[in-house]
Amino acid sequence: MKNKLSAWQKLFLLFAGVLLISSAIFLTQSYFSYQQVKAASDQCYDQGGFPKVVKSGFEVQVFECNFYDQAND
């Protein structure tokens, strides 16, 4: 005999599925945003600069690679 799910169980499963998918999307966006900033910062450091990063949410609003000029002391 098959055990059918009640309406509350179906609603709970739907909510859990949506929560799982939303969490996966959020984590993916966070990871790729971090990787973008890390790659740009590493390139700046490799050129001898110091990065300045301003983020809003997952987007990079400002990225500057500042170089210290020793001749201007």
Secondary structure, DSSP 8 states (H G I E B T S, - for coil): ------HHHHHHHHHHHHHHHHHHHHHHHHHHHHHHHHHHHHHHHHTT-EEEEEEETTEEEEEEEE---GGG-
